[in-house]
């Protein structure tokens, strides 16, 4: 297991988790993800295993539709570091572009058909 550290662009939101080597990512084609264009983790992280350290008032939340999925972003720089999933509430996917020492452009990627949910 490796400890991964990540942050938004300005550093007001930092997070960490442990996982095996990251070798791939996931693009979702739902209405919000297609607009963000982020490469997300192809694995989920239980809430208890994702350590989030955010400056007071820095973490903002956007919900739509059923309101189950929770899309978090930084109020200062606007970066989207992670989201709580629709299909597995209480589990998160992280934006691989926010992870230190991970090059999202070098990873294999899959497409998830969130548009059909």
C-alpha positions in Angstrom: 0.0 0.0 0.0 1.1 3.5 -0.8 0.1 6.7 1.0 -1.2 9.2 -1.6 -1.4 12.9 -0.9 -3.4 15.5 -2.9 -4.7 19.0 -2.8 -6.6 21.6 -4.7 -4.6 24.2 -6.6 -4.3 26.8 -3.8 -3.7 24.2 -1.1 -6.7 25.2 1.1 -8.0 21.6 0.7 -5.6 18.7 1.3 -6.4 15.0 1.5 -4.7 11.6 1.8 -5.5 7.9 1.5 -3.7 4.6 1.2 -4.1 2.4 -1.9 -2.3 0.0 -4.2 -0.4 1.6 -7.1 -2.6 3.8 -9.2 -2.5 2.5 -12.7 -5.7 3.7 -14.3 -8.6 6.2 -14.0 -12.2 6.7 -14.9 -13.9 9.3 -17.0 -17.7 9.7 -16.4 -20.0 10.9 -19.1 -22.8 12.3 -16.8 -23.8 15.9 -17.3 -21.4 17.4 -14.6 -18.4 15.1 -15.1 -18.3 15.6 -18.8 -18.1 19.3 -18.2 -15.3 19.0 -15.6 -13.2 16.6 -17.7 -11.4 15.2 -14.6 -9.8 11.8 -14.6 -11.2 10.2 -11.4 -9.9 7.2 -9.5 -11.3 3.9 -10.9 -11.6 2.7 -7.3 -13.6 4.1 -4.4 -12.4 5.1 -1.0 -14.6 4.6 2.1 -15.1 7.9 3.9 -13.3 6.6 7.0 -10.2 6.0 4.9 -10.0 9.5 3.2 -8.4 12.0 5.4 -9.5 15.6 4.5 -7.8 18.7 5.9 -9.5 21.8 4.7 -9.2 25.4 5.9 -12.4 26.6 7.5 -15.0 27.5 4.9 -12.8 26.3 2.0 -14.7 23.2 1.0 -17.9 23.8 -1.0 -20.5 21.2 -2.0 -22.6 20.9 -5.1 -25.5 18.4 -5.4 -28.1 18.0 -8.2 -30.7 15.5 -9.3 -31.3 13.0 -6.5 -28.8 14.9 -4.3 -27.1 11.6 -3.3 -23.8 12.2 -5.2 -21.8 15.0 -3.6 -19.3 17.0 -5.7 -16.8 18.9 -3.6 -14.7 21.9 -4.8 -12.5 24.6 -3.3 -14.2 28.0 -2.9 -10.8 29.7 -3.4 -9.4 28.2 -6.6 -12.4 26.2 -7.9 -10.6 22.9 -8.2 -12.7 19.7 -7.8 -10.6 17.3 -5.6 -13.1 14.5 -4.9 -16.7 13.4 -4.9 -19.0 11.1 -2.9 -20.5 8.6 -5.3 -24.1 8.1 -6.3 -23.9 4.3 -6.4 -21.9 3.9 -3.2 -22.9 6.6 -0.7 -20.2 7.0 1.9 -17.4 6.2 -0.7 -15.3 8.7 -2.6 -13.5 8.9 -5.9 -10.6 11.4 -6.1 -9.4 13.6 -9.0 -6.2 12.0 -10.1 -4.9 15.4 -11.3 -4.9 16.5 -7.7 -2.6 13.7 -6.5 1.1 14.5 -5.9 3.4 12.3 -8.0 0.6 11.0 -10.3 0.5 11.9 -13.9 -3.1 11.4 -15.1 -2.0 11.7 -18.7 0.2 8.6 -18.4 -2.7 6.4 -17.0 -5.0 4.0 -18.8 -8.6 5.3 -18.7 -12.0 3.8 -18.9 -15.4 5.5 -19.5 -18.2 5.1 -17.0 -21.7 5.6 -18.4 -23.1 7.8 -15.7 -25.3 9.5 -18.3 -27.5 6.4 -18.2 -28.1 6.4 -14.5 
